[in-house]
Amino acid sequence: MDPEAARTARDSLELVFHMSNILDTGLDRHTLSLLISLCDLGLNPESLAALIKELRQAKQNPSSEQQ
């Protein structure tokens, strides 16, 4: 990746992280970077959001997990 593209990518991630903080998502830079990469690969953003919500609920209520 050329230096200008790397700088643009870092700036974009910083903007997304700032928006994430404003929206109080609780997502860190690394997680946001992974989610952006998955979207770039063609995964559905709404499905990823639903997965994140489901994982958070499972973490908060471990006794309600289905086995």
C-alpha positions in Angstrom: 0.0 0.0 0.0 1.4 3.4 -0.9 1.9 6.0 1.8 -1.0 8.2 0.7 -3.4 5.2 0.6 -2.2 4.1 4.1 -2.7 7.7 5.4 -6.2 7.8 3.9 -7.1 4.5 5.4 -5.9 5.6 8.9 -7.8 8.9 8.6 -11.0 7.0 7.5 -10.6 4.6 10.5 -10.2 7.5 12.8 -13.4 9.1 11.5 -15.3 5.9 11.8 -14.0 5.5 15.4 -15.0 9.0 16.3 -18.5 8.4 14.9 -18.6 5.1 16.8 -17.8 6.9 20.0 -20.5 9.5 19.4 -23.0 6.7 18.9 -21.6 4.9 22.0 -21.2 1.6 20.2 -18.4 0.4 22.5 -16.4 -0.9 19.5 -12.7 -0.4 19.5 -10.5 0.6 16.5 -9.4 -3.0 15.9 -13.0 -4.3 15.9 -14.1 -1.5 13.6 -11.3 -2.3 11.2 -12.3 -5.9 11.1 -15.9 -5.0 10.4 -15.0 -2.6 7.7 -12.8 -5.3 6.1 -15.6 -7.8 6.2 -17.9 -5.3 4.5 -15.3 -4.6 1.9 -15.3 -8.4 1.2 -19.0 -8.3 0.6 -20.6 -9.3 3.9 -23.9 -7.7 4.6 -23.4 -4.8 7.2 -26.9 -5.4 8.6 -26.0 -9.1 9.2 -22.8 -8.1 10.9 -24.6 -5.6 13.1 -27.2 -8.3 14.1 -24.3 -10.7 14.9 -22.6 -8.1 17.1 -25.9 -7.5 19.0 -26.4 -11.3 19.4 -22.9 -11.8 20.7 -23.3 -9.0 23.2 -26.6 -10.4 24.5 -25.0 -13.9 24.8 -22.1 -12.3 26.8 -24.5 -10.5 29.1 -26.8 -13.5 29.6 -24.6 -16.6 29.5 -27.3 -18.7 31.2 -29.8 -18.1 28.3 -27.4 -19.5 25.7 -28.9 -22.5 23.8 -26.8 -25.6 23.8 
